[in-house]
Amino acid sequence: MTIDIKNVWYNPANAAFEGRIDIQRNGKSFRYPCSVEGPMTLPMADVRRRMTLLARAMSDSPPSIWSKS
């Protein structure tokens, strides 16, 4: 599994860091939007760690809850 954090910014209206996490697994790429609440002074290492945990939790969701198109 490869995790790539992209486009992280601070949204003052929501008092949260927002960004996109791409996870590569079994030759497929999955993209997850993530939001981490906290002050603008929250260390970026903490933001990245929390975003990674959120994306991994979404990525590890059981297939029974996936949407079908």
N, C-alpha and C positions, 0 to 999 in steps of 0.2 A: 504494500500500500504506500502510495506517495501522496503527501499533502502539500498543497501550494496555496499560500495566503496571498490574495491580490486585492488591490484597491481598498485599503483601509483608510477611513476618514472619521473625523469626529463630527457628530450631528448635535449641535448645542440645543436644538429644539427638543430632542429626546434625551439629552444628557447621556449619550451613548456613542461608542465606537461602532461603526458599521463596516462591513466588508464582505468579500466573496471568498469562499474557500473551495478549491478544486481538489477532489480526491480521485486518484487513479487506482482502480482495483480490478484485477483480472482482465486487464487490457481495455477497460472501459473508464470513461471520465464522468464524474458526477460533480455537479456544482451546487453549493449551498450558500444562501445568504445568511449571515450571522450578525447579531447585535449583542454588544456587551455594555451594560450600563456601568457608569462610573464617571468620576471627574476627568476633565481633560488632562489632568496631571497623572493619571493612572499610567504606570510604566508600560511601555509598548510590549515588553516581554510578557507581562501579565495579560495584556489584551490578546496577544497571539496565542498564549497557552489556553485561555478561556475560549477563544474562537475555535481552536483546534478541537477542544473537548466537545463543544456544541456540534460541530460538523461531524465528528466521529459518531456521536450519539444519533444524529439524523441518518448517517450512512449505515449504521448498524441496525436500523429499524427492520422489523420482520417484514417479509414480502406481503403478508396479508393486509398491511395498511398502505401499500403503495398505490398511487393513483394509476389508472389505466387510460391510455389515450386511444 
